[in-house]
Amino acid sequence: MESLLTMSLLQVWLLIAFLAAVVVAISEVVRRRTQSLAAGLATLVGGGIAGYSVFILVLLITSY
């Protein structure tokens, strides 16, 4: 994996956006844990997959 110094500015911002999506998903798990652990885990997995997919897709588009 490239170091942060060799990554383009856009890639750094995309990484920040991805990490923010993960934080939001984790906070949803914490918020919903009292309601349903399964719903929280589904939110975490779904948010993680969606965020990672968008991150990779934009990374592929911008690399060409």
N, CA, C and O atoms as a GROMACS GRO file, in nm:
protein
  256
    1MET      N    1   0.084  -0.119   0.000
    1MET     CA    2   0.000   0.000   0.000
    1MET      C    3   0.088   0.125   0.000
    1MET      O    4   0.192   0.130   0.065
    2GLU      N    5   0.041   0.223  -0.074
    2GLU     CA    6   0.118   0.347  -0.083
    2GLU      C    7   0.116   0.421   0.051
    2GLU      O    8   0.021   0.409   0.129
    3SER      N    9   0.221   0.495   0.075
    3SER     CA   10   0.220   0.578   0.195
    3SER      C   11   0.134   0.701   0.170
    3SER      O   12   0.104   0.734   0.055
    4LEU      N   13   0.096   0.768   0.276
    4LEU     CA   14   0.012   0.887   0.262
    4LEU      C   15   0.083   0.998   0.187
    4LEU      O   16   0.019   1.083   0.126
    5LEU      N   17   0.217   0.999   0.190
    5LEU     CA   18   0.291   1.105   0.122
    5LEU      C   19   0.286   1.090  -0.029
    5LEU      O   20   0.291   1.190  -0.101
    6THR      N   21   0.275   0.966  -0.079
    6THR     CA   22   0.274   0.946  -0.224
    6THR      C   23   0.133   0.939  -0.282
    6THR      O   24   0.117   0.934  -0.404
    7MET      N   25   0.032   0.939  -0.196
    7MET     CA   26  -0.106   0.935  -0.244
    7MET      C   27  -0.147   1.074  -0.294
    7MET      O   28  -0.100   1.176  -0.245
    8SER      N   29  -0.235   1.075  -0.393
    8SER     CA   30  -0.285   1.203  -0.441
    8SER      C   31  -0.380   1.262  -0.338
    8SER      O   32  -0.430   1.192  -0.251
    9LEU      N   33  -0.403   1.391  -0.349
    9LEU     CA   34  -0.493   1.459  -0.255
    9LEU      C   35  -0.633   1.400  -0.260
    9LEU      O   36  -0.699   1.386  -0.157
   10LEU      N   37  -0.679   1.364  -0.380
   10LEU     CA   38  -0.812   1.305  -0.394
   10LEU      C   39  -0.820   1.171  -0.322
   10LEU      O   40  -0.919   1.142  -0.255
   11GLN      N   41  -0.715   1.090  -0.334
   11GLN     CA   42  -0.714   0.961  -0.266
   11GLN      C   43  -0.716   0.978  -0.115
   11GLN      O   44  -0.780   0.901  -0.044
   12VAL      N   45  -0.645   1.079  -0.066
   12VAL     CA   46  -0.644   1.105   0.078
   12VAL      C   47  -0.784   1.144   0.125
   12VAL      O   48  -0.831   1.096   0.228
   13TRP      N   49  -0.852   1.231   0.048
   13TRP     CA   50  -0.987   1.272   0.085
   13TRP      C   51  -1.083   1.154   0.079
   13TRP      O   52  -1.173   1.143   0.163
   14LEU      N   53  -1.066   1.066  -0.020
   14LEU     CA   54  -1.151   0.947  -0.029
   14LEU      C   55  -1.128   0.855   0.090
   14LEU      O   56  -1.223   0.796   0.143
   15LEU      N   57  -1.004   0.843   0.132
   15LEU     CA   58  -0.974   0.761   0.250
   15LEU      C   59  -1.039   0.820   0.374
   15LEU      O   60  -1.094   0.747   0.457
   16ILE      N   61  -1.033   0.952   0.387
   16ILE     CA   62  -1.097   1.019   0.500
   16ILE      C   63  -1.248   0.997   0.497
   16ILE      O   64  -1.309   0.971   0.601
   17ALA      N   65  -1.308   1.006   0.378
   17ALA     CA   66  -1.452   0.984   0.365
   17ALA      C   67  -1.490   0.841   0.402
   17ALA      O   68  -1.591   0.817   0.467
   18PHE      N   69  -1.406   0.746   0.360
   18PHE     CA   70  -1.430   0.605   0.392
   18PHE      C   71  -1.424   0.583   0.543
   18PHE      O   72  -1.509   0.516   0.600
   19LEU      N   73  -1.321   0.639   0.606
   19LEU     CA   74  -1.307   0.622   0.750
   19LEU      C   75  -1.423   0.688   0.824
   19LEU      O   76  -1.469   0.638   0.927
   20ALA      N   77  -1.471   0.802   0.772
   20ALA     CA   78  -1.586   0.868   0.833
   20ALA      C   79  -1.711   0.780   0.823
   20ALA      O   80  -1.791   0.774   0.916
   21ALA      N   81  -1.728   0.712   0.708
   21ALA     CA   82  -1.842   0.622   0.692
   21ALA      C   83  -1.835   0.507   0.791
   21ALA      O   84  -1.937   0.464   0.845
   22VAL      N   85  -1.714   0.456   0.815
   22VAL     CA   86  -1.696   0.349   0.913
   22VAL      C   87  -1.732   0.398   1.053
   22VAL      O   88  -1.798   0.327   1.129
   23VAL      N   89  -1.689   0.520   1.087
   23VAL     CA   90  -1.721   0.576   1.218
   23VAL      C   91  -1.872   0.592   1.235
   23VAL      O   92  -1.926   0.563   1.342
   24VAL      N   93  -1.939   0.639   1.130
   24VAL     CA   94  -2.085   0.654   1.137
   24VAL      C   95  -2.152   0.519   1.157
   24VAL      O   96  -2.245   0.506   1.237
   25ALA      N   97  -2.104   0.417   1.085
   25ALA     CA   98  -2.162   0.283   1.099
   25ALA      C   99  -2.142   0.229   1.240
   25ALA      O  100  -2.233   0.169   1.297
   26ILE      N  101  -2.024   0.250   1.295
   26ILE     CA  102  -1.997   0.202   1.432
   26ILE      C  103  -2.085   0.276   1.533
   26ILE      O  104  -2.134   0.216   1.628
   27SER      N  105  -2.103   0.406   1.511
   27SER     CA  106  -2.189   0.481   1.603
   27SER      C  107  -2.333   0.433   1.595
   27SER      O  108  -2.405   0.434   1.695
   28GLU      N  109  -2.376   0.390   1.476
   28GLU     CA  110  -2.510   0.333   1.462
   28GLU      C  111  -2.522   0.204   1.542
   28GLU      O  112  -2.625   0.178   1.605
   29VAL      N  113  -2.416   0.123   1.541
   29VAL     CA  114  -2.417  -0.001   1.619
   29VAL      C  115  -2.433   0.032   1.767
   29VAL      O  116  -2.513  -0.030   1.837
   30VAL      N  117  -2.357   0.129   1.814
   30VAL     CA  118  -2.364   0.166   1.956
   30VAL      C  119  -2.502   0.221   1.991
   30VAL      O  120  -2.557   0.190   2.096
   31ARG      N  121  -2.558   0.302   1.901
   31ARG     CA  122  -2.689   0.362   1.928
   31ARG      C  123  -2.800   0.257   1.928
   31ARG      O  124  -2.891   0.264   2.010
   32ARG      N  125  -2.791   0.162   1.839
   32ARG     CA  126  -2.898   0.063   1.826
   32ARG      C  127  -2.876  -0.061   1.911
   32ARG      O  128  -2.961  -0.150   1.914
   33ARG      N  129  -2.765  -0.068   1.981
   33ARG     CA  130  -2.735  -0.191   2.055
   33ARG      C  131  -2.842  -0.221   2.159
   33ARG      O  132  -2.875  -0.338   2.183
   34THR      N  133  -2.897  -0.118   2.218
   34THR     CA  134  -3.002  -0.141   2.317
   34THR      C  135  -3.130  -0.189   2.250
   34THR      O  136  -3.211  -0.258   2.313
   35GLN      N  137  -3.150  -0.153   2.124
   35GLN     CA  138  -3.270  -0.196   2.053
   35GLN      C  139  -3.251  -0.337   1.998
   35GLN      O  140  -3.331  -0.427   2.025
   36SER      N  141  -3.144  -0.357   1.920
   36SER     CA  142  -3.122  -0.487   1.859
   36SER      C  143  -2.978  -0.496   1.812
   36SER      O  144  -2.933  -0.416   1.730
   37LEU      N  145  -2.906  -0.592   1.866
   37LEU     CA  146  -2.767  -0.611   1.825
   37LEU      C  147  -2.759  -0.652   1.679
   37LEU      O  148  -2.668  -0.610   1.608
   38ALA      N  149  -2.854  -0.735   1.634
   38ALA     CA  150  -2.852  -0.781   1.496
   38ALA      C  151  -2.871  -0.664   1.399
   38ALA      O  152  -2.805  -0.659   1.295
   39ALA      N  153  -2.959  -0.571   1.433
   39ALA     CA  154  -2.981  -0.455   1.346
   39ALA      C  155  -2.857  -0.368   1.341
   39ALA      O  156  -2.822  -0.315   1.236
   40GLY      N  157  -2.790  -0.354   1.454
   40GLY     CA  158  -2.668  -0.275   1.457
   40GLY      C  159  -2.557  -0.339   1.376
   40GLY      O  160  -2.486  -0.270   1.303
   41LEU      N  161  -2.542  -0.471   1.388
   41LEU     CA  162  -2.440  -0.540   1.310
   41LEU      C  163  -2.470  -0.534   1.161
   41LEU      O  164  -2.379  -0.522   1.080
   42ALA      N  165  -2.598  -0.543   1.126
   42ALA     CA  166  -2.636  -0.531   0.985
   42ALA      C  167  -2.602  -0.393   0.932
   42ALA      O  168  -2.556  -0.379   0.819
   43THR      N  169  -2.624  -0.291   1.014
   43THR     CA  170  -2.589  -0.155   0.975
   43THR      C  171  -2.439  -0.141   0.956
   43THR      O  172  -2.393  -0.079   0.861
   44LEU      N  173  -2.362  -0.199   1.048
   44LEU     CA  174  -2.217  -0.193   1.039
   44LEU      C  175  -2.167  -0.261   0.912
   44LEU      O  176  -2.086  -0.204   0.839
   45VAL      N  177  -2.214  -0.382   0.887
   45VAL     CA  178  -2.169  -0.456   0.770
   45VAL      C  179  -2.214  -0.387   0.642
   45VAL      O  180  -2.135  -0.370   0.549
   46GLY      N  181  -2.340  -0.346   0.637
   46GLY     CA  182  -2.391  -0.279   0.518
   46GLY      C  183  -2.320  -0.147   0.491
   46GLY      O  184  -2.284  -0.118   0.377
   47GLY      N  185  -2.300  -0.068   0.596
   47GLY     CA  186  -2.229   0.059   0.580
   47GLY      C  187  -2.085   0.039   0.539
   47GLY      O  188  -2.032   0.113   0.457
   48GLY      N  189  -2.021  -0.061   0.597
   48GLY     CA  190  -1.882  -0.090   0.561
   48GLY      C  191  -1.868  -0.134   0.417
   48GLY      O  192  -1.779  -0.088   0.346
   49ILE      N  193  -1.956  -0.224   0.373
   49ILE     CA  194  -1.950  -0.272   0.235
   49ILE      C  195  -1.980  -0.159   0.138
   49ILE      O  196  -1.911  -0.144   0.037
   50ALA      N  197  -2.083  -0.080   0.166
   50ALA     CA  198  -2.119   0.031   0.078
   50ALA      C  199  -2.007   0.135   0.072
   50ALA      O  200  -1.971   0.181  -0.036
   51GLY      N  201  -1.953   0.170   0.187
   51GLY     CA  202  -1.845   0.269   0.188
   51GLY      C  203  -1.722   0.220   0.116
   51GLY      O  204  -1.660   0.294   0.040
   52TYR      N  205  -1.686   0.094   0.138
   52TYR     CA  206  -1.567   0.038   0.073
   52TYR      C  207  -1.589   0.027  -0.078
   52TYR      O  208  -1.498   0.054  -0.156
   53SER      N  209  -1.710  -0.013  -0.120
   53SER     CA  210  -1.740  -0.025  -0.262
   53SER      C  211  -1.730   0.110  -0.332
   53SER      O  212  -1.671   0.120  -0.440
   54VAL      N  213  -1.786   0.213  -0.272
   54VAL     CA  214  -1.779   0.347  -0.331
   54VAL      C  215  -1.634   0.394  -0.336
   54VAL      O  216  -1.591   0.453  -0.435
   55PHE      N  217  -1.560   0.368  -0.229
   55PHE     CA  218  -1.418   0.407  -0.222
   55PHE      C  219  -1.340   0.343  -0.336
   55PHE      O  220  -1.264   0.411  -0.405
   56ILE      N  221  -1.356   0.212  -0.356
   56ILE     CA  222  -1.283   0.140  -0.460
   56ILE      C  223  -1.329   0.186  -0.598
   56ILE      O  224  -1.246   0.204  -0.688
   57LEU      N  225  -1.458   0.205  -0.616
   57LEU     CA  226  -1.511   0.248  -0.746
   57LEU      C  227  -1.454   0.383  -0.787
   57LEU      O  228  -1.408   0.399  -0.900
   58VAL      N  229  -1.457   0.480  -0.696
   58VAL     CA  230  -1.404   0.612  -0.727
   58VAL      C  231  -1.253   0.605  -0.747
   58VAL      O  232  -1.199   0.676  -0.832
   59LEU      N  233  -1.185   0.521  -0.670
   59LEU     CA  234  -1.041   0.504  -0.686
   59LEU      C  235  -1.009   0.449  -0.824
   59LEU      O  236  -0.913   0.493  -0.888
   60LEU      N  237  -1.088   0.352  -0.871
   60LEU     CA  238  -1.066   0.296  -1.004
   60LEU      C  239  -1.093   0.400  -1.113
   60LEU      O  240  -1.019   0.408  -1.211
   61ILE      N  241  -1.200   0.478  -1.096
   61ILE     CA  242  -1.234   0.579  -1.196
   61ILE      C  243  -1.126   0.686  -1.204
   61ILE      O  244  -1.087   0.728  -1.314
   62THR      N  245  -1.076   0.729  -1.089
   62THR     CA  246  -0.978   0.837  -1.089
   62THR      C  247  -0.838   0.790  -1.127
   62THR      O  248  -0.751   0.872  -1.154
   63SER      N  249  -0.815   0.659  -1.129
   63SER     CA  250  -0.681   0.610  -1.163
   63SER      C  251  -0.660   0.604  -1.313
   63SER      O  252  -0.546   0.587  -1.358
   64TYR      N  253  -0.766   0.618  -1.394
   64TYR     CA  254  -0.751   0.614  -1.539
   64TYR      C  255  -0.738   0.752  -1.597
   64TYR      O  256  -0.724   0.767  -1.719
   0.00000   0.00000   0.00000
